[in-house]
Amino acid sequence: MKQVNNRIAAFTVIETMVALVLTALALSLIFTGIRFVNSQSETFTSHLAASGETDRLYHALQADANRAAEVRQFPGGLDFRKADTSVYYFATDSLFVRQTDHLADTFRIRIDSIAYWFLNRRQEGQSETVDECSIYVTGNQHAAPLLIRKTYDVATLMCLTDSTDTR
């Protein structure tokens, strides 16, 4: 009798199991990589948002300082005075607020500390003129220092120093 070899070329069960295990490992590595990239993206986005809010506050403060005729400090804030208007900045628990005559703008930044100087002397009193202000802010758990400077012309500076000397 003649024997017919009817074998079909196919994978064995062990080869199939090895292929499935390798596929599962590859998919789990890909999934872990995607999760890692996604978490890094969320972290980067939150850092970017915090720095964007800090930049927005810094630019608003410096623009108001440049436009103001005089900058005065009061406990917990700043007063940027012009002849006809004033812009106030003050801190609440988790916000820094910019207040004009009819408008308020809020910055989602916590103020850790504010220090004021005039002619390189630290100002500790109330309602004193300042030419430099250091504000330490925290936004989204990230601390950053902001340095605001006001440059006075000579005539204004002489008037301001005369008025501070007589106090």
C-alpha atoms as an extended CHARMM CRD file, in Angstrom:
* protein
*
       167  EXT
         1         1  MET       CA              0.0000000000        0.0000000000        0.0000000000  PROA      1               0.0000000000
         2         2  LYS       CA              1.2170000000        3.3940000000       -0.8450000000  PROA      2               0.0000000000
         3         3  GLN       CA              1.2200000000        5.9900000000        1.9230000000  PROA      3               0.0000000000
         4         4  VAL       CA              0.1420000000        9.4670000000        0.9800000000  PROA      4               0.0000000000
         5         5  ASN       CA              1.6950000000       12.3220000000        2.8860000000  PROA      5               0.0000000000
         6         6  ASN       CA             -1.1270000000       14.8610000000        3.2830000000  PROA      6               0.0000000000
         7         7  ARG       CA              0.5460000000       17.2580000000        5.6670000000  PROA      7               0.0000000000
         8         8  ILE       CA             -0.4920000000       20.8680000000        5.4130000000  PROA      8               0.0000000000
         9         9  ALA       CA              2.1480000000       23.5100000000        6.0980000000  PROA      9               0.0000000000
        10        10  ALA       CA              0.9960000000       25.3190000000        9.2460000000  PROA      10              0.0000000000
        11        11  PHE       CA              2.2110000000       26.6780000000       12.5840000000  PROA      11              0.0000000000
        12        12  THR       CA              2.2960000000       24.4380000000       15.5820000000  PROA      12              0.0000000000
        13        13  VAL       CA              0.3950000000       25.3510000000       18.7350000000  PROA      13              0.0000000000
        14        14  ILE       CA              3.6530000000       26.3270000000       20.4870000000  PROA      14              0.0000000000
        15        15  GLU       CA              4.6700000000       28.6310000000       17.6570000000  PROA      15              0.0000000000
        16        16  THR       CA              1.2450000000       30.2860000000       17.7610000000  PROA      16              0.0000000000
        17        17  MET       CA              1.4730000000       30.7620000000       21.5510000000  PROA      17              0.0000000000
        18        18  VAL       CA              4.9370000000       32.3350000000       21.2540000000  PROA      18              0.0000000000
        19        19  ALA       CA              3.6580000000       34.7180000000       18.5760000000  PROA      19              0.0000000000
        20        20  LEU       CA              0.6980000000       35.7310000000       20.7600000000  PROA      20              0.0000000000
        21        21  VAL       CA              2.9300000000       36.3550000000       23.8020000000  PROA      21              0.0000000000
        22        22  LEU       CA              5.3470000000       38.4800000000       21.7520000000  PROA      22              0.0000000000
        23        23  THR       CA              2.4380000000       40.4500000000       20.2720000000  PROA      23              0.0000000000
        24        24  ALA       CA              1.0020000000       41.0490000000       23.7630000000  PROA      24              0.0000000000
        25        25  LEU       CA              4.4030000000       42.2660000000       25.0210000000  PROA      25              0.0000000000
        26        26  ALA       CA              4.8140000000       44.6100000000       22.0540000000  PROA      26              0.0000000000
        27        27  LEU       CA              1.3010000000       46.0510000000       22.5430000000  PROA      27              0.0000000000
        28        28  SER       CA              1.8590000000       46.5560000000       26.2830000000  PROA      28              0.0000000000
        29        29  LEU       CA              5.1320000000       48.4090000000       25.5900000000  PROA      29              0.0000000000
        30        30  ILE       CA              3.3910000000       50.6110000000       23.0260000000  PROA      30              0.0000000000
        31        31  PHE       CA              0.5250000000       51.3340000000       25.4400000000  PROA      31              0.0000000000
        32        32  THR       CA              2.9710000000       52.1940000000       28.2570000000  PROA      32              0.0000000000
        33        33  GLY       CA              4.8580000000       54.5230000000       25.9250000000  PROA      33              0.0000000000
        34        34  ILE       CA              1.6610000000       56.2920000000       24.8930000000  PROA      34              0.0000000000
        35        35  ARG       CA              0.6400000000       56.7540000000       28.5490000000  PROA      35              0.0000000000
        36        36  PHE       CA              4.0860000000       58.1590000000       29.3940000000  PROA      36              0.0000000000
        37        37  VAL       CA              4.0130000000       60.6260000000       26.4940000000  PROA      37              0.0000000000
        38        38  ASN       CA              0.4700000000       61.6850000000       27.4420000000  PROA      38              0.0000000000
        39        39  SER       CA              1.4050000000       62.3310000000       31.0920000000  PROA      39              0.0000000000
        40        40  GLN       CA              4.4810000000       64.3100000000       30.0260000000  PROA      40              0.0000000000
        41        41  SER       CA              2.3240000000       66.3340000000       27.6580000000  PROA      41              0.0000000000
        42        42  GLU       CA             -0.1500000000       67.1600000000       30.4500000000  PROA      42              0.0000000000
        43        43  THR       CA              2.7050000000       68.1810000000       32.7690000000  PROA      43              0.0000000000
        44        44  PHE       CA              4.2380000000       70.3650000000       30.0790000000  PROA      44              0.0000000000
        45        45  THR       CA              0.8530000000       71.9540000000       29.3320000000  PROA      45              0.0000000000
        46        46  SER       CA              0.2880000000       72.8150000000       33.0040000000  PROA      46              0.0000000000
        47        47  HSD       CA              3.8060000000       74.3180000000       33.2590000000  PROA      47              0.0000000000
        48        48  LEU       CA              3.1750000000       76.3140000000       30.1090000000  PROA      48              0.0000000000
        49        49  ALA       CA             -0.1670000000       77.5940000000       31.4170000000  PROA      49              0.0000000000
        50        50  ALA       CA              1.4290000000       78.6170000000       34.7180000000  PROA      50              0.0000000000
        51        51  SER       CA              4.2690000000       80.4440000000       33.0060000000  PROA      51              0.0000000000
        52        52  GLY       CA              1.8060000000       82.0690000000       30.6030000000  PROA      52              0.0000000000
        53        53  GLU       CA             -0.2200000000       83.4430000000       33.5140000000  PROA      53              0.0000000000
        54        54  THR       CA              2.9760000000       84.6440000000       35.2150000000  PROA      54              0.0000000000
        55        55  ASP       CA              4.1250000000       86.3240000000       31.9840000000  PROA      55              0.0000000000
        56        56  ARG       CA              0.7330000000       87.9690000000       31.5770000000  PROA      56              0.0000000000
        57        57  LEU       CA              0.9420000000       89.3540000000       35.1380000000  PROA      57              0.0000000000
        58        58  TYR       CA              4.5200000000       90.5500000000       34.6740000000  PROA      58              0.0000000000
        59        59  HSD       CA              3.7340000000       92.3730000000       31.4250000000  PROA      59              0.0000000000
        60        60  ALA       CA              0.6250000000       94.0090000000       32.9040000000  PROA      60              0.0000000000
        61        61  LEU       CA              2.5650000000       95.1760000000       35.9900000000  PROA      61              0.0000000000
        62        62  GLN       CA              5.4910000000       96.5150000000       33.9820000000  PROA      62              0.0000000000
        63        63  ALA       CA              3.2060000000       98.2750000000       31.4530000000  PROA      63              0.0000000000
        64        64  ASP       CA              1.2810000000       99.9420000000       34.2910000000  PROA      64              0.0000000000
        65        65  ALA       CA              4.5790000000      100.9480000000       35.9370000000  PROA      65              0.0000000000
        66        66  ASN       CA              5.8050000000      102.5000000000       32.6900000000  PROA      66              0.0000000000
        67        67  ARG       CA              2.5490000000      104.4620000000       32.2170000000  PROA      67              0.0000000000
        68        68  ALA       CA              2.2630000000      105.6300000000       35.8240000000  PROA      68              0.0000000000
        69        69  ALA       CA              3.5210000000      108.9570000000       37.0990000000  PROA      69              0.0000000000
        70        70  GLU       CA              4.1260000000      107.4340000000       40.5390000000  PROA      70              0.0000000000
        71        71  VAL       CA              4.0420000000      103.9450000000       42.0350000000  PROA      71              0.0000000000
        72        72  ARG       CA              3.0430000000      103.6080000000       45.6830000000  PROA      72              0.0000000000
        73        73  GLN       CA              2.8420000000      100.5450000000       47.8610000000  PROA      73              0.0000000000
        74        74  PHE       CA              0.1820000000       99.6400000000       50.3390000000  PROA      74              0.0000000000
        75        75  PRO       CA             -0.0660000000       96.4790000000       52.4570000000  PROA      75              0.0000000000
        76        76  GLY       CA             -0.5240000000       93.5830000000       50.0620000000  PROA      76              0.0000000000
        77        77  GLY       CA             -0.4350000000       95.5490000000       46.8520000000  PROA      77              0.0000000000
        78        78  LEU       CA              0.5900000000       98.3430000000       44.5310000000  PROA      78              0.0000000000
        79        79  ASP       CA             -1.0040000000      101.5880000000       43.3590000000  PROA      79              0.0000000000
        80        80  PHE       CA              0.0220000000      102.8870000000       39.9350000000  PROA      80              0.0000000000
        81        81  ARG       CA             -1.0230000000      106.5620000000       39.8500000000  PROA      81              0.0000000000
        82        82  LYS       CA             -1.4830000000      108.8280000000       36.8910000000  PROA      82              0.0000000000
        83        83  ALA       CA             -2.9720000000      112.3050000000       36.8890000000  PROA      83              0.0000000000
        84        84  ASP       CA             -6.5070000000      111.1090000000       36.2140000000  PROA      84              0.0000000000
        85        85  THR       CA             -6.5330000000      107.3770000000       37.0650000000  PROA      85              0.0000000000
        86        86  SER       CA             -5.1340000000      104.7700000000       39.3840000000  PROA      86              0.0000000000
        87        87  VAL       CA             -4.5620000000      101.0720000000       38.8480000000  PROA      87              0.0000000000
        88        88  TYR       CA             -4.5050000000       98.9210000000       41.9680000000  PROA      88              0.0000000000
        89        89  TYR       CA             -3.0330000000       95.4540000000       42.3270000000  PROA      89              0.0000000000
        90        90  PHE       CA             -3.8510000000       93.4710000000       45.4390000000  PROA      90              0.0000000000
        91        91  ALA       CA             -3.5760000000       89.8690000000       46.5370000000  PROA      91              0.0000000000
        92        92  THR       CA             -6.2850000000       87.4970000000       47.7250000000  PROA      92              0.0000000000
        93        93  ASP       CA             -5.8060000000       83.8820000000       48.8440000000  PROA      93              0.0000000000
        94        94  SER       CA             -5.2400000000       82.4230000000       45.3710000000  PROA      94              0.0000000000
        95        95  LEU       CA             -5.5990000000       85.3900000000       43.0140000000  PROA      95              0.0000000000
        96        96  PHE       CA             -3.8250000000       88.6110000000       42.1970000000  PROA      96              0.0000000000
        97        97  VAL       CA             -6.3330000000       91.2630000000       41.1280000000  PROA      97              0.0000000000
        98        98  ARG       CA             -5.7830000000       94.2830000000       38.8760000000  PROA      98              0.0000000000
        99        99  GLN       CA             -8.4490000000       96.9180000000       39.5940000000  PROA      99              0.0000000000
       100       100  THR       CA             -9.0510000000      100.0200000000       37.5120000000  PROA      100             0.0000000000
       101       101  ASP       CA            -11.9400000000      102.4780000000       37.8040000000  PROA      101             0.0000000000
       102       102  HSD       CA            -14.5640000000      100.1540000000       36.3430000000  PROA      102             0.0000000000
       103       103  LEU       CA            -12.7580000000       96.9350000000       35.4720000000  PROA      103             0.0000000000
       104       104  ALA       CA            -11.0800000000       94.1120000000       37.3430000000  PROA      104             0.0000000000
       105       105  ASP       CA             -8.7030000000       91.5490000000       35.9000000000  PROA      105             0.0000000000
       106       106  THR       CA             -7.6970000000       88.4530000000       37.8320000000  PROA      106             0.0000000000
       107       107  PHE       CA             -4.5480000000       86.3850000000       37.6380000000  PROA      107             0.0000000000
       108       108  ARG       CA             -4.6990000000       82.8200000000       38.9610000000  PROA      108             0.0000000000
       109       109  ILE       CA             -1.4690000000       83.2320000000       40.8210000000  PROA      109             0.0000000000
       110       110  ARG       CA             -0.8130000000       83.1210000000       44.5470000000  PROA      110             0.0000000000
       111       111  ILE       CA              1.4370000000       85.8580000000       45.9150000000  PROA      111             0.0000000000
       112       112  ASP       CA              3.9640000000       84.4460000000       48.3720000000  PROA      112             0.0000000000
       113       113  SER       CA              5.6540000000       87.7310000000       49.2670000000  PROA      113             0.0000000000
       114       114  ILE       CA              6.1010000000       91.3050000000       48.0860000000  PROA      114             0.0000000000
       115       115  ALA       CA              9.0830000000       93.5380000000       48.8710000000  PROA      115             0.0000000000
       116       116  TYR       CA              9.3210000000       97.2380000000       47.9860000000  PROA      116             0.0000000000
       117       117  TRP       CA             12.3060000000       99.5550000000       47.4820000000  PROA      117             0.0000000000
       118       118  PHE       CA             12.8470000000      103.2310000000       46.8060000000  PROA      118             0.0000000000
       119       119  LEU       CA             16.3440000000      104.4910000000       46.0010000000  PROA      119             0.0000000000
       120       120  ASN       CA             17.7970000000      101.1500000000       47.1040000000  PROA      120             0.0000000000
       121       121  ARG       CA             16.1720000000      101.3690000000       50.5420000000  PROA      121             0.0000000000
       122       122  ARG       CA             13.5990000000       98.8420000000       51.5830000000  PROA      122             0.0000000000
       123       123  GLN       CA             10.1780000000      100.3830000000       52.1860000000  PROA      123             0.0000000000
       124       124  GLU       CA              8.4270000000       99.0070000000       55.2390000000  PROA      124             0.0000000000
       125       125  GLY       CA              5.7960000000      101.6830000000       55.8950000000  PROA      125             0.0000000000
       126       126  GLN       CA              2.3790000000      102.1680000000       54.4010000000  PROA      126             0.0000000000
       127       127  SER       CA              1.6400000000      104.1270000000       51.2380000000  PROA      127             0.0000000000
       128       128  GLU       CA              5.2300000000      104.9050000000       50.3080000000  PROA      128             0.0000000000
       129       129  THR       CA              6.6450000000      105.6160000000       46.8710000000  PROA      129             0.0000000000
       130       130  VAL       CA              8.5310000000      102.7560000000       45.2730000000  PROA      130             0.0000000000
       131       131  ASP       CA             10.7830000000      102.3900000000       42.2700000000  PROA      131             0.0000000000
       132       132  GLU       CA             11.3400000000       98.6420000000       42.5170000000  PROA      132             0.0000000000
       133       133  CYS       CA              9.1340000000       95.7860000000       43.6210000000  PROA      133             0.0000000000
       134       134  SER       CA              9.9620000000       92.0780000000       44.0040000000  PROA      134             0.0000000000
       135       135  ILE       CA              6.9680000000       89.7910000000       43.8900000000  PROA      135             0.0000000000
       136       136  TYR       CA              7.3150000000       86.0720000000       44.5310000000  PROA      136             0.0000000000
       137       137  VAL       CA              4.4080000000       84.2350000000       42.9130000000  PROA      137             0.0000000000
       138       138  THR       CA              3.2250000000       80.6390000000       42.7500000000  PROA      138             0.0000000000
       139       139  GLY       CA              1.1280000000       79.3920000000       39.8600000000  PROA      139             0.0000000000
       140       140  ASN       CA              0.2530000000       75.6850000000       39.4550000000  PROA      140             0.0000000000
       141       141  GLN       CA              2.7280000000       74.7210000000       42.1900000000  PROA      141             0.0000000000
       142       142  HSD       CA              5.6420000000       76.5320000000       40.4910000000  PROA      142             0.0000000000
       143       143  ALA       CA              7.3010000000       79.5290000000       42.1600000000  PROA      143             0.0000000000
       144       144  ALA       CA              8.7420000000       82.4250000000       40.1980000000  PROA      144             0.0000000000
       145       145  PRO       CA             10.1570000000       85.8460000000       41.1290000000  PROA      145             0.0000000000
       146       146  LEU       CA              8.9530000000       88.9620000000       39.3090000000  PROA      146             0.0000000000
       147       147  LEU       CA             10.9620000000       92.1900000000       39.4330000000  PROA      147             0.0000000000
       148       148  ILE       CA              9.0700000000       95.3530000000       38.5010000000  PROA      148             0.0000000000
       149       149  ARG       CA             10.9590000000       98.6300000000       38.0430000000  PROA      149             0.0000000000
       150       150  LYS       CA              9.7240000000      102.1840000000       37.6850000000  PROA      150             0.0000000000
       151       151  THR       CA             12.0930000000      104.7540000000       36.2600000000  PROA      151             0.0000000000
       152       152  TYR       CA             11.3280000000      108.3440000000       37.2890000000  PROA      152             0.0000000000
       153       153  ASP       CA             12.5240000000      111.4490000000       35.4820000000  PROA      153             0.0000000000
       154       154  VAL       CA             14.8210000000      113.7890000000       37.4090000000  PROA      154             0.0000000000
       155       155  ALA       CA             12.1870000000      116.4090000000       38.2530000000  PROA      155             0.0000000000
       156       156  THR       CA              9.7390000000      113.8050000000       39.5770000000  PROA      156             0.0000000000
       157       157  LEU       CA             12.4980000000      112.0640000000       41.5070000000  PROA      157             0.0000000000
       158       158  MET       CA             13.5420000000      115.3280000000       43.1590000000  PROA      158             0.0000000000
       159       159  CYS       CA              9.9360000000      116.0270000000       44.1830000000  PROA      159             0.0000000000
       160       160  LEU       CA              9.5360000000      112.4930000000       45.5160000000  PROA      160             0.0000000000
       161       161  THR       CA             12.7910000000      112.5660000000       47.5020000000  PROA      161             0.0000000000
       162       162  ASP       CA             11.9050000000      115.9820000000       48.9850000000  PROA      162             0.0000000000
       163       163  SER       CA              8.5370000000      114.6510000000       50.1060000000  PROA      163             0.0000000000
       164       164  THR       CA             10.0770000000      111.4910000000       51.5960000000  PROA      164             0.0000000000
       165       165  ASP       CA             12.7810000000      113.4480000000       53.4380000000  PROA      165             0.0000000000
       166       166  THR       CA             10.2230000000      115.5820000000       55.2870000000  PROA      166             0.0000000000
       167       167  ARG       CA              8.2970000000      112.5870000000       56.6290000000  PROA      167             0.0000000000
